[in-house]
Amino acid sequence: MTNINQLISTSSQIRRDILRMVHGASSGHPGGSLGCADFLTALYFSVLNHRKDFNMDGTNEDLFFLSNGHISPVWYSALARSGYFDISELATFRKINSRLQGHPTTHENLPGVRVASGSLGQGLSVALGAALTKKLNNDQSLIYTLHGDGELQEGQIWEAAMFAAHQKIDNIISTVDCNNRQIDGDVEDVLSLGNLGAKFEAFGWKVLPMDGHDMENILETLAKAKSETGKGIPIVILMKTEMGQGVDFMMGTHKWHGVAPSDEQLENALSQLEETLGDY
Amino acid sequence: MAKYEYKEMKDTRSGFGDGLLEAGKRNPNVVALCADLTGSLKMDAFKDAFPDRFFQAGIAEANMMGVAAGQTIGGKIPFTGTFANFSTGRVYDQIRQSIAYSGKNVKICASHAGLTLGEDGATHQILEDIGLMKMLPGMVVINPCDYNQTKAATIAIAEYDGPVYLRFGRPKWPVFTEENEKFEIGKAKIFQEGTDVTIISTGHCVWESLKSAEKLEEKGVSVEVINIHTIKPLDEKAILQSVRKTGRVVTAEEHQMNGGLGDSVAQLLARNYPVPMEMIAVDDKFGESGKPEELFAKYGLGESNITAAALKVLKR
């Protein structure tokens, strides 16, 4: 297993990338990106059985779908840092003629992306389709997804949840980023999800809790989830995170959902995160 | 004796069902999804022949479109089936982001399009679907005219790599094209040549156009009849070639005037070869319950309307 300290060190660099990308573009979504940095680090640097020479079909490799596409900075950084494209390209984020669109897309042929996302609630359905195709192709590899908790307010998610259980799609591990924040405030205040674990269980899913900032717990939970695949039941991990994790002034609020830091704020933020792999 | 005759009446949705079965036999990667309308879409034969490749999505069309998009990852060719209203308007954003923008090889197959859905009324009689779908970059839009053409189109789109919207209907309608005629996406079918006026039509209105051509010829008018089954990409060459000869155009379709075939033809002609033109289509109205033929008459889509439009455009 990958060294835990190495993963933690990588996630620090990914957080620096996120902040510098969003600052460079003067727009983007740093809060949720920072909150999911540890999870995506674990996924791309330890968990996924994936090839760096990208092809759309992804036969015999694990596939990841980012359904909450607005946290593209963390995904782009994880993809670049794990070898899908050169890290220098991160500097083009949200700029004209870039493959790194504000929200991820296949349209510009960016390696690692298999469907556009951004309009929320669609990624689970797409991932389930890919999971069904893997079954038809006798492909034993797995499908992973990530969703925001606010995103679960979209009705399509629950259509998909019903479909997954009904079709016994058991080669999927979905994760929900439970930071309880969305643009207008706390999820609890905007449109409460109620007892989310009980909801998923009622829809026929196996539910696992996870601490999204404890690298050891992330690896253990993902290993546990993997051991639960192939049993006729889809799996969802409810991942507790803090929006803005790693930057003190971005935590404890929903205000950094979609705002870029100023020059001074960037400097302050970067001083809190060690440059471990070299900035792009 | 009438110039155009038909041996039987068949519904275009049966052409889809039979074409889907054939496409499934030819290519093991063809899969199908349906949102609780398997019988209405005539997908039972495919379902029975290939139970492992048929996916019942339930009354959850948004999810069905997303699942179809995902199934292409790994090489499947999904055909989704539901009514045209639920195939387009209800799931527009899912199609836009997960299928069209993502360039997925999904075939969106839509039955019960237009007024000829009949008695169910305007909630189900979508007349905006061609417009919705043709506006999406890269989306191919096809509206065949009879059973044979629908069957052939269904087989043809399985061999085409990219998103396609295939629109067909509910009622039994004359079968007047040749059986096993090759279907070429984007290629106009010229039923007859003429010199005075070009009638360009799609879907159920093609039969009405042929009957209109007969009436017009009785009045001494020489009519060219072009069937545009592929609204996008439009066979611009065939249309321009015809219109340069006749100088007069009538379009006919079972759709809103805004966003339909006529709209595409007008755009083409305005930019290349403007001529007097009349458009037979539903003019900014919702439909209502009734029999298909009653609705065609009330909303002005029948032979007499096309004939009147041709005579009018000849005087302009």
Chai-1 contact restraints between the chains, C-beta under 6 A:
chainA,res_idxA,chainB,res_idxB,connection_type,confidence,min_distance_angstrom,max_distance_angstrom,comment,restraint_id
A,D57,B,G74,contact,1.0,0.0,6.0,A-B,restraint_1
A,D57,B,G75,contact,1.0,0.0,6.0,A-B,restraint_2
A,T106,B,S102,contact,1.0,0.0,6.0,A-B,restraint_3
A,H107,B,Y101,contact,1.0,0.0,6.0,A-B,restraint_4
A,R114,B,I73,contact,1.0,0.0,6.0,A-B,restraint_5
A,V115,B,S98,contact,1.0,0.0,6.0,A-B,restraint_6
A,V115,B,S102,contact,1.0,0.0,6.0,A-B,restraint_7
A,A116,B,Q97,contact,1.0,0.0,6.0,A-B,restraint_8
A,A116,B,Y101,contact,1.0,0.0,6.0,A-B,restraint_9
A,A116,B,S102,contact,1.0,0.0,6.0,A-B,restraint_10
A,S119,B,D93,contact,1.0,0.0,6.0,A-B,restraint_11
A,S119,B,Q97,contact,1.0,0.0,6.0,A-B,restraint_12
A,Q122,B,G66,contact,1.0,0.0,6.0,A-B,restraint_13
A,Q122,B,Q94,contact,1.0,0.0,6.0,A-B,restraint_14
A,Q122,B,S98,contact,1.0,0.0,6.0,A-B,restraint_15
A,S125,B,N63,contact,1.0,0.0,6.0,A-B,restraint_16
A,S125,B,G66,contact,1.0,0.0,6.0,A-B,restraint_17
A,S125,B,V67,contact,1.0,0.0,6.0,A-B,restraint_18
A,V126,B,G66,contact,1.0,0.0,6.0,A-B,restraint_19
A,V126,B,A69,contact,1.0,0.0,6.0,A-B,restraint_20
A,V126,B,G70,contact,1.0,0.0,6.0,A-B,restraint_21
A,V126,B,S98,contact,1.0,0.0,6.0,A-B,restraint_22
A,A127,B,G70,contact,1.0,0.0,6.0,A-B,restraint_23
A,L128,B,V67,contact,1.0,0.0,6.0,A-B,restraint_24
A,G129,B,V67,contact,1.0,0.0,6.0,A-B,restraint_25
A,G129,B,G70,contact,1.0,0.0,6.0,A-B,restraint_26
A,G129,B,Q71,contact,1.0,0.0,6.0,A-B,restraint_27
A,A130,B,G70,contact,1.0,0.0,6.0,A-B,restraint_28
A,A130,B,I73,contact,1.0,0.0,6.0,A-B,restraint_29
A,L132,B,Q71,contact,1.0,0.0,6.0,A-B,restraint_30
A,T133,B,Q71,contact,1.0,0.0,6.0,A-B,restraint_31
A,T133,B,G74,contact,1.0,0.0,6.0,A-B,restraint_32
A,T133,B,K76,contact,1.0,0.0,6.0,A-B,restraint_33
A,N137,B,G74,contact,1.0,0.0,6.0,A-B,restraint_34
A,Q156,B,A62,contact,1.0,0.0,6.0,A-B,restraint_35
A,Q156,B,N63,contact,1.0,0.0,6.0,A-B,restraint_36
A,E159,B,A60,contact,1.0,0.0,6.0,A-B,restraint_37
A,E159,B,A62,contact,1.0,0.0,6.0,A-B,restraint_38
A,E159,B,N63,contact,1.0,0.0,6.0,A-B,restraint_39
A,A160,B,N63,contact,1.0,0.0,6.0,A-B,restraint_40
A,F163,B,N63,contact,1.0,0.0,6.0,A-B,restraint_41
